[in-house]
């Protein structure tokens, strides 16, 4: 039972997607920029993927409850670090994106892990090689007044999960063609 004066903390998938899209845009990240990383990563292995399936995959992932919580927390941690709101050494550790600080990567592994070990492997590639918007976020985070310690990893993780989802969708299509089924639902992939 929800009380009249209770704060809303549970959202629909559409609401979570809308919040995540707005939060990412406020940090300079578009769905298309994330999807481009997924496209580049998967097009190495599959010739006929489209950018549309990559965009669809990013959108699907942005509507998931765990991803909603990660995106919102990552953006807020970076904002607080930009404003100098943390105390003690953690302020500088986060703000300067200390290389030995791995909590941001842990959050990225958690998001990419929604699509299994392959998702995490894809995240490792994106995290190490800094593709597309992840590189831009990482580089901008080195400028005075800007912190993307968590955002670059969350964005990379979303791209990795989307890349893995694209591979799953493509393989599901092949499997269905092999048994002569023309249509199937990819909603749960």
QUILINDA-V516031 format. One record per backbone hydrogen bond with DSSP energy under -0.5 kcal/mol. CO is the residue of the C=O (numbers start at 1). NH is the residue of the N-H. E is the energy in kcal/mol with one decimal. If there is no record, write none. Layout:
co: (CO/CO)
nh: (NH/NH)
e: (E/E)
This chain:
co: (3/12/13/14/15/16/17/18/19/20/21/22/23/24/24/25/30/31/32/33/34/34/35/36/37/38/39/40/42/42/46/50/51/52/53/54/55/56/57/58/59/60/61/64/65/66/67/68/69/70/71/72/73/74/75/76/77/78/79/80/81/87/88/88/89/90/91/92/93/94/98/100/102/103/104/105/106/107/108/109/111/112/113/115/116/117/118/119/120/121/122/123/124/125/126/126/131/131/132/132/133/134/135/136/137/139/140/143/148/150/151/152/153/154/155/156/157/158/159/160/161/162/163/164/165/166/167/168/169/170/171/172/173/174/175/176/177/180/184/186)
nh: (6/16/17/18/19/20/21/22/23/24/25/26/27/27/29/28/34/35/36/37/37/38/39/40/41/42/43/44/45/46/49/54/55/56/57/58/59/60/61/62/63/63/64/68/69/70/71/72/73/74/75/76/77/78/79/80/81/82/83/85/84/90/91/92/93/94/95/96/98/97/101/102/106/107/108/109/110/111/112/113/114/115/116/119/120/121/122/123/124/125/126/127/128/129/130/131/134/135/135/136/137/138/139/140/141/142/143/146/152/154/155/156/157/158/159/160/161/162/163/164/165/166/167/168/169/170/171/172/173/174/175/176/177/178/179/181/180/182/186/189)
e: (-1.3/-2.7/-2.6/-2.7/-2.8/-2.8/-2.9/-2.3/-2.9/-2.8/-2.5/-2.3/-0.9/-0.9/-2.8/-1.8/-1.7/-2.8/-1.9/-1.0/-0.5/-1.6/-2.8/-2.6/-2.5/-2.7/-2.7/-0.5/-1.7/-1.9/-0.6/-1.1/-2.6/-2.8/-1.9/-2.3/-2.7/-2.4/-2.3/-2.3/-0.7/-1.1/-1.5/-2.6/-2.3/-2.2/-3.1/-2.4/-2.3/-2.9/-2.4/-1.9/-2.7/-2.3/-2.2/-2.7/-2.3/-2.3/-1.8/-2.8/-1.3/-0.6/-1.2/-0.6/-2.4/-2.6/-2.7/-2.7/-2.2/-1.0/-1.7/-0.7/-2.2/-2.1/-1.8/-2.9/-2.0/-2.1/-2.7/-1.9/-1.5/-1.7/-2.1/-1.1/-1.7/-2.6/-2.8/-2.1/-2.3/-1.9/-2.2/-3.4/-2.4/-2.6/-1.7/-0.5/-1.6/-0.8/-0.7/-1.9/-2.7/-2.6/-3.0/-2.5/-2.2/-1.4/-1.9/-1.7/-2.1/-2.3/-2.7/-1.9/-2.3/-2.4/-2.4/-2.3/-2.7/-2.6/-2.5/-2.2/-2.5/-2.6/-1.9/-2.2/-2.8/-2.7/-2.4/-2.3/-2.3/-2.0/-2.6/-2.3/-2.3/-2.3/-1.0/-2.8/-1.3/-0.5/-0.5/-1.3)
